[in-house]
Amino acid sequence: MPWRSADSACNAVPAGDEDDWRSWKTVGDNVLHIELRRWADAMLIAPLSANTLAKVANGMCDNLLTCVVRAWDWQKPLLVRSCCPHKLFHVQD
């Protein structure tokens, strides 16, 4: 798998949703989102859409990104940068 070697980081191939389902066939096989979680020292989601934020907040895991977040080791940093204007998050009383 391309993410295993720091030497090949420049040649890494991005993984997609289909790769997560194709990475295992039977019990005991490696699962891509679990392997990515183990491999990463930190995670940055930028830009974070309101849709992805809502999925993460509600525990929905319908794509590779949300599966990695759901499986994330919370001893490691997870950083996000919203793509929404800051006024969208401002609540007026």
C-alpha positions in Angstrom: 0.0 0.0 0.0 1.4 3.4 -0.9 1.1 5.1 2.5 3.4 2.6 4.3 6.7 4.2 3.3 7.7 7.8 4.1 10.2 7.5 1.2 7.4 7.1 -1.3 5.2 9.9 0.1 5.9 11.9 -3.1 4.6 9.0 -5.2 1.6 8.2 -3.0 -1.7 7.5 -4.8 -4.8 9.0 -3.2 -7.2 6.5 -1.8 -10.9 6.7 -2.4 -14.2 5.3 -1.0 -14.0 2.3 -3.3 -10.5 1.4 -2.0 -11.9 1.0 1.5 -14.3 -1.6 0.4 -11.8 -3.4 -1.9 -9.1 -3.6 0.8 -10.6 -6.5 2.6 -12.4 -9.7 1.7 -12.6 -11.8 4.9 -12.3 -11.4 8.6 -8.7 -10.6 9.6 -7.9 -8.7 6.4 -6.6 -5.2 6.7 -9.2 -2.5 6.5 -8.1 0.7 4.8 -9.6 3.3 7.1 -8.1 1.4 10.1 -4.7 1.2 8.5 -4.8 4.9 7.7 -5.7 5.7 11.3 -2.7 3.7 12.5 -0.4 5.2 10.0 -1.1 8.9 10.6 0.5 10.9 13.3 -2.1 13.7 12.9 -5.0 14.5 10.6 -6.0 17.7 8.9 -9.4 18.1 7.2 -9.3 21.3 5.1 -11.7 22.5 3.9 -14.3 21.0 6.2 -17.7 21.4 4.7 -20.9 21.8 6.7 -22.1 18.5 5.3 -19.0 16.6 6.5 -19.1 18.4 9.9 -22.7 17.2 10.3 -21.8 13.6 9.3 -18.9 13.5 11.8 -21.0 15.1 14.6 -23.7 12.4 14.1 -21.3 9.5 13.7 -22.2 8.8 10.0 -19.6 6.8 8.1 -20.6 6.8 4.5 -17.2 7.6 2.9 -13.5 7.0 3.5 -12.9 10.3 5.3 -15.8 9.9 7.8 -14.8 6.3 8.4 -11.2 7.4 9.3 -12.6 10.1 11.6 -14.9 7.7 13.3 -12.0 5.3 13.9 -9.6 8.0 14.9 -7.2 7.6 17.8 -8.1 10.7 19.9 -4.7 10.6 21.5 -3.5 12.1 18.2 -4.4 15.6 16.9 -7.2 16.1 14.5 -7.3 19.6 13.0 -10.1 21.1 10.9 -10.5 24.2 8.9 -14.0 25.1 7.9 -14.8 26.2 4.4 -17.9 28.0 5.6 -17.9 31.8 6.3 -17.4 32.5 10.0 -20.8 34.4 10.0 -22.5 31.2 9.3 -21.5 29.9 12.7 -22.4 33.1 14.6 -25.7 32.7 16.4 -27.6 35.9 17.4 -29.8 35.9 20.4 
